[in-house]
Amino acid sequence: NQTWYAYYDSEDKLQTATAYSYDEFGRRILVTNYDENKEVTGSTGYEYNEAGLKVKELDYNADGEMYQYEKYEYHEAGFKVKEFTYSADEDFYGGYEYTYHSNGRQASQTYYNYNGVKRWTYYYNEYGTITEEWNFSYSWNGSTGGYTLSEYTVIQYEGGKEKTETTY
């Protein structure tokens, strides 16, 4: 099963086209992008687990070589807990971790940069309203060959609106 979308300019000249392919369950398994000459410019493939949850998203260049992929992990209840991006050589590019309240609403979202360094975390109450935001700043420590936390800022919210901001 495949669906095509084509984009034309004002003179009806093809600009780009995208083909979406689906498996027998209706899940997207491949997206292929084409240029104005109908040449492939890249594609993305998708893999799913037995529960039908997306576990991998693989990005390919125009030559069909994979250059990066996104890996997804889930809580036993089906909530996404990790979304990390890696190079084809397994180098970590960055990603997100999520936690949830018992009612299934997101409790926190944390972003890690390409060095695996935590950059920020958002915290939410059980109704999904933001309550706190933590932003982290690091300095490179040449003697240890790693990053050292230099400061962090905590923003507290009330009713979803910023109330206080404190830097430590």
C-alpha positions as a LaTeX table, in Angstrom:
\begin{tabular}{lrrr}
\hline
Residue & $x$ (\AA) & $y$ (\AA) & $z$ (\AA) \\
\hline
Asn1 & 0.00 & 0.00 & 0.00 \\
Gln2 & 1.53 & 3.31 & $-1.07$ \\
Thr3 & 0.46 & 6.95 & $-1.14$ \\
Trp4 & 2.17 & 9.66 & $-3.19$ \\
Tyr5 & 2.28 & 13.41 & $-2.66$ \\
Ala6 & 3.75 & 15.71 & $-5.30$ \\
Tyr7 & 4.52 & 19.41 & $-4.98$ \\
Tyr8 & 4.48 & 21.66 & $-8.03$ \\
Asp9 & 5.42 & 25.30 & $-8.55$ \\
Ser10 & 3.10 & 27.94 & $-10.03$ \\
Glu11 & 4.03 & 26.78 & $-13.55$ \\
Asp12 & 3.07 & 23.17 & $-12.78$ \\
Lys13 & 6.69 & 22.03 & $-12.68$ \\
Leu14 & 7.41 & 19.24 & $-10.22$ \\
Gln15 & 9.42 & 20.46 & $-7.22$ \\
Thr16 & 9.46 & 17.42 & $-4.93$ \\
Ala17 & 7.53 & 14.22 & $-4.37$ \\
Thr18 & 7.16 & 11.89 & $-1.42$ \\
Ala19 & 6.01 & 8.27 & $-1.39$ \\
Tyr20 & 4.59 & 6.75 & 1.82 \\
Ser21 & 4.52 & 2.95 & 2.08 \\
Tyr22 & 2.44 & 1.03 & 4.65 \\
Asp23 & 2.35 & $-2.54$ & 5.91 \\
Glu24 & $-0.75$ & $-4.74$ & 6.17 \\
Phe25 & $-1.58$ & $-3.16$ & 9.56 \\
Gly26 & $-1.59$ & 0.38 & 8.13 \\
Arg27 & 1.69 & 1.31 & 9.80 \\
Arg28 & 4.09 & 3.54 & 7.89 \\
Ile29 & 7.15 & 1.47 & 6.97 \\
Leu30 & 8.95 & 3.66 & 4.43 \\
Val31 & 8.97 & 7.30 & 3.31 \\
Thr32 & 10.94 & 8.08 & 0.15 \\
Asn33 & 11.67 & 11.63 & $-1.00$ \\
Tyr34 & 12.29 & 12.62 & $-4.62$ \\
Asp35 & 13.58 & 15.80 & $-6.26$ \\
Glu36 & 12.27 & 17.60 & $-9.34$ \\
Asn37 & 14.07 & 15.06 & $-11.59$ \\
Lys38 & 12.36 & 12.14 & $-9.82$ \\
Glu39 & 15.67 & 11.13 & $-8.26$ \\
Val40 & 15.66 & 9.77 & $-4.70$ \\
Thr41 & 17.02 & 12.34 & $-2.23$ \\
Gly42 & 16.64 & 10.19 & 0.89 \\
Ser43 & 14.33 & 7.90 & 2.76 \\
Thr44 & 13.25 & 6.84 & 6.23 \\
Gly45 & 12.35 & 3.29 & 7.24 \\
Tyr46 & 10.34 & 2.30 & 10.31 \\
Glu47 & 10.44 & $-0.82$ & 12.51 \\
Tyr48 & 7.79 & $-1.89$ & 15.04 \\
Asn49 & 7.65 & $-4.29$ & 17.97 \\
Glu50 & 5.04 & $-7.02$ & 18.49 \\
Ala51 & 2.73 & $-4.51$ & 20.20 \\
Gly52 & 2.82 & $-2.28$ & 17.10 \\
Leu53 & 4.93 & 0.45 & 18.72 \\
Lys54 & 7.63 & 2.13 & 16.63 \\
Val55 & 11.03 & 1.00 & 17.94 \\
Lys56 & 13.34 & 2.31 & 15.21 \\
Glu57 & 13.40 & 5.02 & 12.58 \\
Leu58 & 16.27 & 4.63 & 10.08 \\
Asp59 & 17.39 & 7.54 & 7.88 \\
Tyr60 & 19.06 & 6.87 & 4.51 \\
Asn61 & 20.82 & 9.19 & 2.09 \\
Ala62 & 20.21 & 9.31 & $-1.66$ \\
Asp63 & 22.60 & 6.35 & $-2.18$ \\
Gly64 & 20.59 & 4.18 & 0.21 \\
Glu65 & 23.23 & 4.27 & 2.96 \\
Met66 & 21.93 & 4.60 & 6.50 \\
Tyr67 & 23.49 & 7.62 & 8.20 \\
Gln68 & 21.50 & 7.78 & 11.46 \\
Tyr69 & 18.67 & 6.16 & 13.35 \\
Glu70 & 16.28 & 6.91 & 16.18 \\
Lys71 & 15.64 & 4.24 & 18.78 \\
Tyr72 & 12.50 & 4.20 & 20.95 \\
Glu73 & 11.90 & 2.38 & 24.23 \\
Tyr74 & 8.59 & 1.99 & 26.04 \\
His75 & 7.23 & 1.38 & 29.54 \\
Glu76 & 5.28 & $-1.89$ & 29.86 \\
Ala77 & 2.06 & 0.17 & 29.62 \\
Gly78 & 3.15 & 1.42 & 26.18 \\
Phe79 & 4.34 & 4.91 & 27.14 \\
Lys80 & 7.48 & 6.09 & 25.34 \\
Val81 & 10.31 & 6.42 & 27.90 \\
Lys82 & 13.32 & 6.98 & 25.60 \\
Glu83 & 13.84 & 8.52 & 22.19 \\
Phe84 & 17.55 & 8.59 & 21.31 \\
Thr85 & 19.32 & 9.33 & 18.02 \\
Tyr86 & 22.54 & 7.57 & 16.93 \\
Ser87 & 24.83 & 7.71 & 13.93 \\
Ala88 & 25.18 & 4.65 & 11.70 \\
Asp89 & 28.43 & 4.02 & 13.63 \\
Glu90 & 26.51 & 4.02 & 16.97 \\
Asp91 & 27.68 & 7.51 & 18.06 \\
Phe92 & 25.10 & 9.11 & 20.36 \\
Tyr93 & 23.58 & 12.28 & 18.86 \\
Gly94 & 21.11 & 13.18 & 21.61 \\
Gly95 & 17.62 & 12.43 & 22.72 \\
Tyr96 & 14.84 & 12.49 & 25.27 \\
Glu97 & 13.75 & 10.55 & 28.33 \\
Tyr98 & 10.19 & 10.66 & 29.66 \\
Thr99 & 8.54 & 9.70 & 32.96 \\
Tyr100 & 4.83 & 9.43 & 33.69 \\
His101 & 2.36 & 9.84 & 36.53 \\
Ser102 & 0.25 & 6.83 & 37.51 \\
Asn103 & $-2.66$ & 8.30 & 35.49 \\
Gly104 & $-0.55$ & 8.08 & 32.31 \\
Arg105 & 0.13 & 11.80 & 31.92 \\
Gln106 & 3.71 & 12.85 & 31.30 \\
Ala107 & 5.55 & 13.75 & 34.54 \\
Ser108 & 8.89 & 14.85 & 33.04 \\
Gln109 & 10.81 & 15.27 & 29.82 \\
Thr110 & 14.62 & 15.42 & 29.85 \\
Tyr111 & 16.84 & 16.31 & 26.88 \\
Tyr112 & 20.43 & 15.04 & 26.50 \\
Asn113 & 22.81 & 16.56 & 23.94 \\
Tyr114 & 25.27 & 14.69 & 21.70 \\
Asn115 & 27.74 & 14.29 & 24.59 \\
Gly116 & 25.11 & 12.63 & 26.75 \\
Val117 & 24.95 & 15.73 & 28.93 \\
Lys118 & 21.58 & 16.60 & 30.46 \\
Arg119 & 20.54 & 20.03 & 29.16 \\
Trp120 & 17.03 & 20.56 & 30.51 \\
Thr121 & 14.11 & 18.86 & 32.23 \\
Tyr122 & 10.45 & 19.86 & 32.33 \\
Tyr123 & 8.19 & 18.64 & 35.16 \\
Tyr124 & 4.40 & 18.38 & 34.90 \\
Asn125 & 1.63 & 17.79 & 37.42 \\
Glu126 & $-0.86$ & 14.93 & 37.09 \\
Tyr127 & $-3.10$ & 17.17 & 34.95 \\
Gly128 & $-0.36$ & 17.85 & 32.39 \\
Thr129 & 0.39 & 21.43 & 33.44 \\
Ile130 & 4.06 & 22.43 & 33.64 \\
Thr131 & 5.25 & 23.01 & 37.23 \\
Glu132 & 9.04 & 23.36 & 36.90 \\
Glu133 & 11.76 & 23.70 & 34.29 \\
Trp134 & 15.41 & 22.95 & 35.05 \\
Asn135 & 18.08 & 24.23 & 32.63 \\
Phe136 & 21.66 & 23.06 & 33.00 \\
Ser137 & 24.89 & 24.78 & 31.85 \\
Tyr138 & 28.20 & 22.92 & 31.69 \\
Ser139 & 31.85 & 23.79 & 31.22 \\
Trp140 & 34.43 & 21.59 & 29.57 \\
Asn141 & 36.95 & 20.30 & 32.11 \\
Gly142 & 40.18 & 19.66 & 30.18 \\
Ser143 & 41.90 & 17.90 & 33.10 \\
Thr144 & 39.17 & 15.26 & 33.44 \\
Gly145 & 38.16 & 15.22 & 29.77 \\
Gly146 & 34.51 & 15.73 & 30.68 \\
Tyr147 & 31.88 & 18.29 & 31.46 \\
Thr148 & 31.32 & 19.91 & 34.84 \\
Leu149 & 28.04 & 21.46 & 35.87 \\
Ser150 & 28.68 & 25.20 & 36.10 \\
Glu151 & 25.18 & 26.43 & 36.91 \\
Tyr152 & 21.55 & 25.54 & 36.62 \\
Thr153 & 18.35 & 27.53 & 36.54 \\
Val154 & 15.05 & 26.46 & 38.06 \\
Ile155 & 11.90 & 28.08 & 36.77 \\
Gln156 & 8.79 & 27.43 & 38.83 \\
Tyr157 & 5.31 & 27.76 & 37.37 \\
Glu158 & 1.93 & 28.31 & 38.90 \\
Gly159 & $-1.14$ & 27.56 & 36.82 \\
Gly160 & 1.11 & 27.00 & 33.79 \\
Lys161 & 2.58 & 30.52 & 34.00 \\
Glu162 & 6.14 & 31.37 & 35.04 \\
Lys163 & 6.26 & 32.46 & 38.67 \\
Thr164 & 9.91 & 32.48 & 39.77 \\
Glu165 & 13.32 & 31.91 & 38.18 \\
Thr166 & 16.38 & 31.10 & 40.26 \\
Thr167 & 19.91 & 30.44 & 39.04 \\
Tyr168 & 22.31 & 28.43 & 41.19 \\
\hline
\end{tabular}
